[in-house]
């Protein structure tokens, strides 16, 4: 079991105590009904975390898109963190990372048929989507575990294997955005970024340590990488990671938690150098000069590898040399379920969406209007609780 990326600043713990008071008070307002959580008549699935930093939200949302898009009309609603626009926005062909945010832009590029929208107010965003599109079967909320004004049908909590929340503490001493008890709101807990060689004993230890309720399910996922895709040379072929055994690679990232990528890539290249910027970093001319300088230090053969999320910010960025543009590649990331848990997860998600979709509810309404033993059951739509499943 790992806690190797967790750092507790003990001297800040008094401030964490005061921070915790505020968060607990807010949660109490929701639990007592003083602040309202709103449910919706169509399936809503939330994916998020209770920590600062990346836990792999975007790859997991993309997994849900791939799972559902062939038989359901899927919409994704995100906050659009650090975008330059305001209010409710729907992604289209002219959208950029600046107007809708890195992750929504990435998802719209990869899944053009999926509705992608951004709105800081998730309740308003869901209402706007329902008003504009009458055929949506499911809404995926990206990074909304703590947005308690919406009550999703399935609440998925992501926990980084290297930053297990059971060993962390509240901000600012640690990286928890709310107390550990916040995990109790989850229907599913996914331990993300697990090593591929995770031992069976570690699964059992982590499962027990997470101390979940019987209604909660726990899953484990790991990262899988696709073939390298040229960022600027669109006509160039993709490159398998196996071809980089003799290459010197500069790993260029602006994400919250790039260390797992570094661990995974180190064994498959000749030498790996790393240039890491803060999450959602807006690259400046000074940064471009630093990138060029670091790349120039590497002996040939060499290349730059960056993430899909960062690539959205490099497109249209001025000042990149031709040498950089010719040698920079995107590394696609997907998640893979471990312990043969994929089928169980898929069945739960697809079953929930099918039982609560618009078409299903319309059928139920018709059935409810039919006389049964001389009684009418009314026209109130019935929904199926995930926890009752």
Secondary structure, DSSP 8 states (H G I E B T S, - for coil): ---TT----GGGHHHHHHHHHHHHHHHHHHHTTSS--B--SSEEEEEE-SBSS--SHHHHHHHHHHHHTTTS-EEEEE--TT-S--S-EE--TT--HHHH-HHHHHHHHH-TTSEEEE-SSHHHHHHHHHHH-S---EEEEET-TT-TTB--SEEEEEEEGGG-GGG--BTTTSSBSS-GGGGGG-SEEEEES--TT--HHHHHHHHHHHT--TT-EEEEEEEEEEEEEESS-TTS--B-GGGGTT-EEEEEE-SS--HHHHHHHHTTSSEEEEEE--TT----HHHHHHHHHHHHHS-SSEEEEEEHHHHHHHTT-TT--HHHHHHEEEEEEEEEESTT-HHHHHHHHHHHHHHHSHHHHHHHHHHHHS-BTTB---S------TTT-
